[in-house]
Amino acid sequence: MSEPTLGAQLAAFAVRSAKDGVPADVAASVHQRTLDVLGLCVAAHRLPTSAAAIAHVLDQGGHEQATIVGSPTRVTAAQAAFANGVLAHSLDYDDTHLPSVLHPSASVVPAALAAAEHAGASGELTVRAIAVGLEVAVRLGMAGYDQELGNSVFFEHGQHATSITGAMGSAVAAALAYGLDEQGVLDALGLTASMASGIIEANRTGGTVKRLHCGLAAQAGVNAAQLVRRGFTGPPTVLEGRFGFFQAWLHGQFFPDAVTDGLGSDWSVPGIFFKPYPANHFTHTTVDAGRAFRERGITPDQVAKVVVGVAGSTVRTIGEPIEVKRTPETGYQAQFSGPFAFATGLLGGGGLGAALDDYSDALATDPARRELMAKVDVVADERCNEIYPFQFPAVVTLTTTTGEVLVEEVLTNRGGPARPLSDEELATKFSDNVTGRLSDTAAAAVRRDVLDLQGAGDVARVLSPLAAPLAAPLAAMSTLIPAEESK
């Protein structure tokens, strides 16, 4: 008897997990990620692209099936998945899996919540569906990660792996929420492979389209599951087939063992990195180094020179051209600046050490920060090269005005398995994201119920505090999109 196809193995794993449950640490991680995503959805209402996406959805009309965060008007499940997926990814503050450099939760969580609300699925099933969807997205992403190359083949081809594999994970999550069997899950993968998409040219030359990617992925997954319920089918060899997913996207250069090795026993979900700071992930360890110097008593007037050493592959994103990185004009540009990251850490920020309001247009052009950034260089560091892309390390060397040379090495990212964020720290991030937009009572209810989602009988009730117009404080962050890579 021939071995089941890769898609069939994923479908069997998915249905088995939905029935038998997932490990406790995986379920706990799902609770945290769901809260993180919902907080990001609230915070993203500050962006005009968020208003545009929601207005687009509301203009379509349709049955009232699911909730858009921040909107009292319920929409179809697929529309809700789209809108919330756009919101979740738009601030570049969503979680990251390494070394695939995927942002899986921003598509899978919105898809699962929308389908679960529509189907009346229990919180317990929803948690399991999210867990499996995340696992599928990550494993498909890792199937495209070339260890010798040290990079994702998706990215080498200009493809946004987040939305491509995120669509597939969203389909599995939605299929489970709708109660599909193994064949149904396989068919949902088969349909979604014809919808999965995303190119990253906007990261290079600008444009707001990237903010749509996770919304389109979530919507594709929900649509596929619904179409399977109505009788549509997909190819059983959708992944490894001659004209399948891996051939189409990766030109046949894929690693099937990443899909199946340890499937059901070795879970990737708890190891996905949370972002503690709302900026390009490459800059986070530089923020931490700045914070460490601050804790050592270093003040800006004592700084003569700073050299930020990072992996060579990241220099072009956060350090080139250095004149631009030292003088960001907007808060959004500051999110991609190594010099600004160091200044933020040394001067001290809000939230967990750097919050949304720390990346404002005003602070990007603040004279004190400009003076400090002018002293910062960003260079390739061999030790960081050896660690990347499993972490985004930084080795920061500071020379004081008295000639003393000080070094801070931050070789692991905060928010990952080596330096995890606690429930309390994630609650702080959530609070920072929703303060001024969600009442204290509503925020407390969402935090309580989401962190106990597995015990909820009604997903709609959990989301109900978010189904109302949000307060609209003045946006601090810039809405401009730089011609930079976003991680």
N, C-alpha and C positions, 0 to 999 in steps of 0.2 A: 504494500500500500504506500503510495507516495506521501511525502511529508506535506502537511497543510501549508498553504501559502502564507506569506508574512501577514497579509491582511487577516486571514482566518485565525492566525495565532493571536493577533491583537484583539480580534473580536471575542475569542474564547476567554482571554484574560479579562476583558472588559466586563462581560456578562458574569463571569465567576466572581469578580470583585464586587459587582453590584449586588450580587446575591449573598455572598459570604462575608463581605465587609473588607475594610482596609486596616492596616496596622494603626495603632493608636497614635504614633508619632506622625504618620501621614495625615490622619484626620485632623490632628491639632494644627498641622501646617496649613491645611486647607482652610480652617477657621481663620487663621491669621491672614492668609492671602485674600480671602474674601473681604475681610474688614479693610485691608489695605486698598483693594480695588475700589470699594465703595467710597472710601475717603478721597481717593484720587478723582473719582467721578464728580464728587461735590466740588473739589477744588478747581477742576477744569472748567467750571461754569464761568470763570473769569475771562475765558478766551472767546473772541468773536467767531472762531471756527466752530466752537462748541454750540453757540447759539445758532449758527448756520446749519449744522448737522441736525439739530433738534427741530428747527423750523422746517427743514426739508422733510423729515419724517412726519411731522404733524400735518403737513400739506398733503400727504398721501392718503390720509384717512385710513379706515379699516376697523376691524373688530377690536374690542378692548380685551386684550389677552395678557398683557404684561406691562411692567412699570419701567419708565425712563427715570433715572435719578434726577430729581429736581423738576419734574413735570407732573401736574395733577391729571393730565390726560393719558389714559392707558392706550396702548397701541398694540399692533400684532406682535407676536413673540419675536419674529424675525426683525421687525423694525426696532424693538426694544434692544435686542442683542446688538444691532448695528449702532444705535445711538450710544449705548453704554460702553461699547467697545471703543468708539471714537473718544469718548470722555476719558476712559481708563488709560489710554496710551498717549494722550496729547501733551502731557506735561513732562514726558521723559522721566517719570518718577516711579515707574512700575518695575516689578522684579525682573531679575536676569538670571538665566542659567549659563554657567560656564563649564566647559570652554566653547559651547555651541553659540554663545552670545544671542540667545533667544530671550524674548520677553513673553513667556507663555500665559501668564494669568490674565493679561489684558484682553484676550479674546476668549479663552476658555471659561472664565468665571461669568462674564456677561451672557455667553451662550447658554450655559447651564442654568443660570438663574432665570432667564427668560423662558426656556423650555419647561423648567420645573414649575414656574408660576402658571404657565398655560396649562400644563398637564395635571396640576394639583399634586405634584410629587412631594413626598415627605422631605423634611430636612435631612434625614439620614441618607436617603437615596441621592439627594442633591450633593452632599459631601462626597459620597462615593463616586458620583459622576464627574465632579470636578477633579478629584484625585486621579481618576483614570484618564481623563482628557489631558491633564497636565503631563502625565507620564507618557502618553502617546506622542504628544507634541515634542517633548524633549527627546524621546528615543528616535523619532524620525529626524529631528535636527542633528542628533549625534551620528546618525547614519550618513550624514553629509559632512561630518567633520574629519578632515584628513590630518592624522597625527604627524606625518612627515612634513606636511605643508605648514602645520601649526595654525591652520585657519579653516573656516567653513568653506566648502566648495560652493555652497549657495552664494556666499558673499563674493567669492572670486568671480562668479558669473553675473554679479550685479543684482542678485535676487535678495529680497527681504525674507529671510528664513522665518522670522517671527510671524508674518501673516500667512506664509505658505504652510508651514507645519502647524501653525496655530489654527488654521481652518480645519485641518484634519483632526486635531485634538478636540476642537469645538464640536465637530460632527459626532464624535464618539460620545462626548458628554451629553449632547442633546439627545442622541439616540437612546442612551440609558435613561434619561429623564422621561422620555416618552414610552419607556418600557419595551423597546425593541429587543428581539432575541439575537443570537449570534449572527444569523444570516442578515438580519436587519442592520446590525452594526457594520458588518462587512459591506453591505450595499451602500450604507451612508458614507463610508470611506470611498467607495467607488464613485459615488456621485460627486463628492466634494473635491476629489482630485481634478475634476473638470472645472471647478470654481476657484480653487486655491490660486492666489496670485500675489504679486507685489514686487516692484523693482525699487532700487534705492538711489536712483539718479538724483532725486530731490535732496538727499543727504549731501550730495557733492555740489550741486549748483543752485539749490534753493527751491522753495515751493512748499505748500502746506499739505500736499497729498498724503504724506506719511501718516498724518494724524487720522486718516481714514482707514488705514490698513487693518488695524485690529477690529474695527467695526465691521468692515467687509468680511473679514475672516469669521467672526462670530455669526454674522448674518448667513454666510454660506453654510456653516455647520447646521444651523437651525433649519434653514430651507431644505437642506439635503435630508435631514431626519424626517421632516414632514412629508417630503416627496416619497421617501421610502415607505412611509405609512400608507400612502395612496397607491403603492404598487410599483414604483420605479426600482430598477435594479442596476447594479454596477458590476464591473468585471472582477472575478475572484483574484486575478493576478494584478490588481490595480497598482500595487507598489513595485514589484520586481519584474513585471511583464515587459516584453520587448518594446511596447509603446506605453509603458506605465509611468507612474509618478517619478521614479528615480531616473528613468531614461529621459523623460521630458525636462526635468529640472537640473539634474546633475550629469546628464549625458552618459549615464551608466556608471559613473564613478561614485560608488556608494559602498557602505560597509554594513552588510545585513546583520552581522553579529550584534551590532549596537541596538538593533530592534528587539532581538530575542534573548540575548544573554541575561540570565537572572530575572526574566520577565515574571512578575508576580511575587518575587522574593526580595529582589534588590530594587528599592524604590528611589527614584531621583528626586521626588517632590520635596522632601525636607531639606535637601541640599541646594535648592534654588535660592539665589541671593536676593534679599530685600535691599532696596535702595534707601539708605538713611538720609541721603542728601538729594535735593531736586536738581541734579546736574548730570552731565555726561559721566558715565560710570568710571571712565579712565581717570577722572580728577579726584575721586573720593579719597584715595590714600594720601594725596597731596593736602587735602583739607585736614586730614588727621595729623599729618606732619606739622602743619601750621598750628593746630591745636596743641600738639605736644610741646612745641617751642614756647607757646604762650604759657603753658603750665610750668615751664622751666623759668618763667619770669622775663622772657625776651619781649621787648617792646619795639614798635616800628622804628623809633629813633635810634635803636641800637643796631639796626640792620644795614650792613654795607653792601652785601651781595648774597644772592641765593641761587643755587643750582638745583633744579628739580630733575632728578634722574628717573626715567620711566622706560618701559619697553619701547624699543625703536618703532614698532608698528603703530604706537599711539602718539608719537611726537607730532605727526602731521595733523592730528585732530586737535590736540590741546596746546601745541607749541609752535605751529607754523601758520602763516608767517609771524615771527615773534613780535614784530612791531604792532600787528593787529591784536595779538593775544594780550599784549600789555595795555592796550587801549580799547577795550570793548565799548561799543557805543550804546548797546542795549543790554538789558538783563538776560535776554536769550543768548546773545553772543557770549556773555559772561559765563554761562553754563558750560561752555566749551573751551574755557581758558584756564591753563595751568597756573599762570600768574595770579589770576583772580581767585582760584581755589586756595592758593597759599595765603593770600591776603584775607580771605574769608575765615580761614582757620586761625590765623594769628590774631586777627581783630575780634574774633568771637561772633558766633551767629546764634540764631534762635533754634527752636525745635530740638533736634538731637545733636546740634552743633552747626547746622546750616539748614535754614528753612526757606520756604518759597519767597518770603519777603526779603531775604538776603540776596536775591537775584533780581533786583529791580533796576530800572533804567537809571534811577538816581544814584544808586550805589555803584553801578557800572562805570559811571563818570565821576564818582566822588574823588576830589583832589587827593585825599589822604591815601585812598586805595591806588590811585594812579601813581603817586609817588613811590609807593611800595612795589607795585607791579613793575615799574621801570627798572628795578634792581634784580628781577627774576629772569633766569634763563631756563629753558626746558631742553634736555638732551637725552640721548639714548644711553641706557645703563646696561651693562652686560649681565649683571646679576638679575635685573628685572627681566631681561630677555629670556633667561633660563626658566623663570617662573610663569611668565605670560604664555597662553591666555587662561590658565587655571586660576589665576588671580590677576589683578591689575596693580602691581606693587609700585612703590615710589621710594627712592633713596634721596633725601633732601639734605643738601649741605649748605649751611648758613655761616657766612663770615661776618663777624661783628665789626663795629667801627673801631674797636681796639685791636683787631687782628685775630681774635680767637675764632677757631673753626669748630663748629658744632654740627653733628650729624644726627638725623632721625631717619631710621629705616622702618617703613610700614610695608610689610611684605604680604599681608593678607588683608582682604577687604572686610570691613565691618558690615554685618548683615548676612555674611556667609557662614558656612559650617564652623570655620575656625574662630569666628567672632560673632556669634548669633545675636540678634536683637531679642530681648525679652518681650513678653506680653505687655509689660508696662511701657517699654520703649516704643513698641508698635502702637500702643494706645496714645502715646504722646504724638507720634506722627499723624495718626488719625485725627486727634484733637486739633493739631496745627492746621490740617487740611480743611477742616469743617468749621473752625471758629469764625464767627461773623456771618456765616451762611446758614448754619443749622443751629437751632436752639439747643441749649444745654440739655434740656429734657429729651429732645429727639436724638441728639448725639449719644446720650447715655443709653437710650433704648436700643439703638442700632448696635452699639458696641456690645451690650449685654447679650442681645439675641443672636448676633452673628457669631460671637465666640461660643455660643451654645447651639449653633445651627443644626448640629447632628440630632439634637433633641426636639427640634421644632417640627410641629405637625403641618404647618402652613407657611410656605415660603412667602406668600403675598403679605402675610401679617408682619413678617420680619422686615420686609421692604417698605411697609406702609408709611413709616416716618419720613421716608425719602420721597414719597409721592406727593410733593407739594412744592410750590415755587420757593426758591432759595433767596435769602437776602443777598444783596449785591453790593458789597463794599467795593471801593475803588480798587481796580486791579493794580497790583504792584509790579508784576512781571511784564516784560515786553512780550508782544504777540508776534514779533518779527521772526522769521525763520532764517537762520544763517545757512550759508553753503558749507556745511560741515557734516561730518559723520555723527550719527547719534547712537549711543550705546546705553 
